Amino acid sequence: MATLTLLRHGQSQWNLENRFTGWVDVDLSPLGEEEARIAGEKLRDVPVDVVFTSVLKRSIRTADLALEAAGKLELPTHRSQALNERHYGDLQGLNKAETAAVHGDEQVRLWRRSYDIAPPNGESLKDTRDRVEPYYREQIAPLLRAGVNVLVVAHGNSLRSLIMLIQHLTPDQILATEVATGIPIVYELDQDLHVVRSSTLG
């Protein structure tokens, strides 16, 4: 039995400004910093042996602040671009409402919420899953099978990709799944990585 905990980074400055962020390395807002600390307090009693983050600072800083609040400093940590947010291509940095005004609500909805339609020069959710899945299977799953407790601090779409894998969700099911900033999701997994129980520490 092992525990896998997923944590989306706290609110970033561009979340606050309603911008497409993607791979742009935007820092946390003051609220995001507070969300990370609160998440850490909720993780005090959750077992964590190793931490994985993306290479983006909003993920790294959330992990650092949460682990400090949880009293779990100096855990081994791995960072990978494979866990980065979905790349929004030409939309990165643009205000979502202004983009909808230019391209139409329906087109922007497809770019944001479809499974396999990518924005110009960007990634779809399917593309994101296609890079998250091998990383999970090669780097994270073997640890979980060995009983190592894992915390992954990443982004809305990279975490949705993991949730899709762990819970065996269809594309339609994952499109209806939202991951809130700063709210830990805890899975207890058996040796075959089937979910025994799950909880959201909201």
C-alpha positions, 0 to 999 in steps of 0.5 A, a space after each residue: 500500500 502506498 499513498 500518492 498525493 497530487 497538489 496543484 500549485 497555488 494561484 499564480 499571478 497570471 491565474 489572477 489576471 485571467 491569462 493563459 499561462 502554460 509554460 511561461 514561468 510565472 510566480 505565485 500571487 500572494 494568495 497562491 503563497 497562502 494557498 500553498 501554506 494551507 495545503 502544507 498544513 493539511 499534509 502534516 498527517 499525510 505520508 510523503 517520502 519523495 516529491 516530484 514537481 515540474 520545472 516551473 517556479 509556481 510548482 516549485 515554490 508551492 512545493 517548498 512552501 507546502 513542505 515547510 508548513 507540513 514540517 516535511 523539509 529536505 525530502 528527495 525531490 525530482 523536477 521534470 518538464 514532463 510534469 509542466 502545464 499544458 503548453 498553450 502555444 500562441 495563446 500564452 500571455 493572452 487574457 482569456 476574455 479578450 481572446 474569446 472576444 477576438 476568436 469567439 467563445 466557442 473556438 476558445 472553449 474548444 482550445 481550452 476544454 476539448 481533449 484533442 484540439 490544440 491551440 495554435 502551436 500548443 498542446 491539447 490535453 491528449 498531448 499533455 497526457 502523452 508526455 505525462 504517462 511515460 514519466 509516470 510509468 517509468 519514474 513514479 509508478 515503480 516507487 509506488 509499487 515499492 510502497 514509497 509515498 509520493 507527492 506530485 506538485 504540478 499543474 491543472 492539466 498535467 495533474 488531470 492527465 495523472 488522474 485520468 491514468 490513475 482512475 482509468 477515466 475516459 476523455 469525456 470523464 476527464 473533461 468534467 474533472 476540475 483540479 482546484 489550486 492548493 487542494 491536496 488529492 490523496 490516493 491510497 493505492 494497492 501494489 497493482 496501483 488500483 485506488 483503494 480509497 481517495 480523499 480531497 483535503 479541501 
